[in-house]
Amino acid sequence: MSSLLLRHPAARHALAAIIATLVAILLAGCGTAGPRPLVAGTDACGYCRMTISDVRFGAEAIAPTGKVTTFDAIECLAGYAATTDSTAVRSLWVADYAAPGTWIEAERAVYVQGANVGSPMGRSLLALAPGTDAARATATYGGTVRTWRDLVADAARPAAAADAPHHDHAHAH
């Protein structure tokens, strides 16, 4: 009986439409596999709500659904990671300061804090590619080398609340 139904053109078209719809739903559920380019002046930080002004300091969190949350600074991503249930995050990414447009998994990046650069939140925190020589990084940018774990721990500490990103938007752009 089912083979007789599939001989009818309308039945074949209906089946094809159902299959196409199911494939589209499955693909939409997969979401973005990785980070997307940040758009300075358009994207806003999912933590402090500041408009992203310098993509070299940006970051992104990707939810299991594929939803991308953008951040104007690494310390905002660290604050988000410290306060968000890990099951709500598929991956965390930071922009490579030395290679604009390149993304690094947050846990793999080399961080320089207190660098001789003006970052959006004023912490002078930047990310560099895994394997970057720490001595060379501090000689080039100043500051000290930190790990992702250090940054999230700093953001999670109650004492860090006084040092946390302020939401008054009076930051250097």
N, C-alpha and C positions, 0 to 999 in steps of 0.2 A: 504494500500500500504506500509506504513512504517513497519508494522509487517512482511510483506513479505520480505522486505529488510533485516531485522534483522535476518531472518532465514538463510540468506546466510552467510557462515563462513567469507568471506572476509569483508563483511559489519560489522559484529560483531567485527572483529579485528580492523577495521578502527575506529569504534566508541570507542572501548577500548583505542586505542592509543590517540585519541582526548581527552578523559576524563583524561587519565594519564598526558598528556601534560598540560592541564588546571590546574590540581591539583599541578603539579610541579611548574608552574608559580605562583600560589597563595601562595604556601609555601615559595618560594624564595622571594616573596614580603614581607613576614612577617619578615624576617631577624632574627637576634639574639634577644632574649628576654631580656638578661642581659649582663653584662660585660663578657669578656673572660680573661683567665689568661694572664698576661703580660710575655713577654720573654725578660729577661735581656740580653743585648748585641746584640739583634736583633731588637726589637721594637724601634721606634724613636718617639720623642715628636712631636705632631701635632702643637705645638705652637712655641717652640724654636728650634726644629729639632735636639736636642741633643739625643744621643742614651740612652735608659733607662738602668741605671746601678744598681739601687736598687729599687726593686718592692714594698718595704714597703712604699715608698713615691708616688707611681704611681697613676694615675687616668685615667678615660675613659669617653668619651662622645659618646652616641649612637644616631644616626640620626633616623628620622622616617622610613627611608628605611632599618634600621638595620646596616648600616655602622658604624664601631667602629673606633674612633679616640683615640689614646693613648697619654698619657702625662707622662713626667718623674717626675713631681712635682705638688703638689696641686695648687701652685701659678700660674703655667702655665694653669691649667684647669680654675682657676678663671679669668685669663686674657682672655682666650678663651670665657668663659661665658659672660664676660663683653662686648665683641666686636662682638658676634654672635647673629643673630636674633633668638629669642627663638623658633620660629616655625621650625628652622633647627635642633632642639635638642629634642629628645624624653626623654632621661634621662642622668644624670650625676652621676658618681660613683667615690669614692676614696677608696684607699686601707686602711685597718685597720692596723695601725702600730703595734699594740700589737698582732694581729692574722694574720700573713702573709698568703696571699691567700684568705682572706675574703674581700668581697666588701661591702661598705656602700653607700647608696644614699647620695649624697653630701649635700643636705639640712638637713639631719638627723644626720650627724656626729658631734662629738665634736672635735674642733680643738685646738691644743696647738701651739702657735707661740712663737719663741724665745726659743724653747726647747734646752736642752743640748744634742742635736744630730746633726750630720752633714748631712743635706739634700742636694740633688743634686744641687739645685739652690742657696744654701747658706742662705736661709731664716729660716732654722730650724723650719719648719712647718710640723706638722704631724696630722693625723686624727685618732680618736678613736671611738669606738662603741657608739651609742646613749645610754644615761643613764649613761655614765661614770661620776663618781663623779669629779667635777672640782677641788676641793681641793686636792684630791688624785692624779689627773693627773698632776697638777702643782708641787706637792711635789715629784712626781716620775720623771718628765721630765723637770721641770723648766718652765719658760715662763709664758704666760698668755693665758687664754681660749678665743677663738674667735668663731663667728658663720660664717656660709657660706655667709650670707648676708653681714657681715663685710668684708670678703675677696673679694667678688665681687665688693663691693663699693670701697675698696682700689684700686683694679685693674682698675676701671673705672675712678678714679680721675686723672686729668692731672698731679697733683703733684706726683702721683705714677709712672709716666713715668720715672723719674730719678731713681726710686727704682725698676722699673720693671725688669723682668728677662732679662739679657743681652744675646745677640745672638753671643757672641764671643767664646763660648765653652771653656772658661777658668775657668770653675767651678770645684769645688771639686767633685770628683767621689768617 
